[in-house]
Amino acid sequence: MNYGLPTKLEIRGTEWAIRYDFRCVLEICAAMEDPELDKQDKAFVAMTILYPDFPEIPAADYEEALKQCFRFIDGGEDHMGQKGPKLVSWEQDIRHIIAPVNRVLGQEVRSIPYDPDENTGGLHWWTFLSAYMEIGDCVFAQIVRIRNLLAKGKPLDKADREWYRQNRHLVDIRQTFSEVEDDLLKQWGAK
């Protein structure tokens, strides 16, 4: 059993320091949702953010480095390739996630100093993730519950329908488009 909070990841026998603060991981999550980036660009951005010494990692190790990156983001689990309905948009939902995480941890997590250049301080991603898993009943939990019901095609009861009607802007995950797609939609009058 490993009870520690990793600050390094092993890639083919070599340990590489990582930026472990929750804000770094949220930046990676935002990049994964960026329609302007293709898969290769997303992988590059993720590894550049996570590994301070990324330029020193041999190109032959990139695939393993990426695998370890996402394993770290998944809290040490291997969930790569698992698909399901998208219930969370970290970029869209963060303002509804922070308050309950603060409540669980008993402090304002955004005020915890972190120096990404020196890779010191901060709140470890796994600590943030653990708090996230324990947020309990809150607005964000309601958002995810409604998204889940809608994704599974389950009917909403009267109270849920009313809540969804009043909070659709919170529940519906906004579709993001690349600049080219956005321009095309504007030309068609869809925006």
C-alpha positions, 0 to 999 in steps of 0.5 A: 500500500502506498499512503503517500502523495506522489511528487514524482512519477516513474517512467521506465525506471527513471523518476521525474518530478511532477507539478502536483498542485490541483491548479496544474491538473485543472489546467490540463483538464481545460486543455483536454476540452480545448477544441483548438487542440488535436490529440497530439497537441493535448498530449504535449500540453498535458506533459508540458504542464505536469512534468517540469523537466519535460524537455529532458524526457526522451521522446521514446518515453512519451507514451509511458509519460502520458500514461503515467500523467493520466494515471496520476490525474485519475488518482493512481487508477488506470481509467484511460480509454473508459468511456461514459457520459460526460458528467463534469466539465472542470472548466465550466463547473469549477466555481460549483466544485470549489465551495464544497471542496473548501467545506470538506477541507475547511479552508479556501483552497485557492488561497494556498500558495503554490509556486509552479516554477519551484514546484513548492507549496500548493494543494496536492491533486490527490488531496483535492480529488479526495475532497471532491469525492466527499462533497456530498449534497450541494449544488454541484451534486445536483448538477451532476445528478440531473446530467446523469439522469438526462444522459441515461434518458431517465425521466425527471420528476416534477421537482427535478424538471423545475430545477433543471428549467431554472438552472439549465445554464448550469446543467447543460455542458456548453459546447465549445467550438474551434475558431473555424467552426465558430466562424462557420456557425456565425456565417450560417446564422447559428450564433 
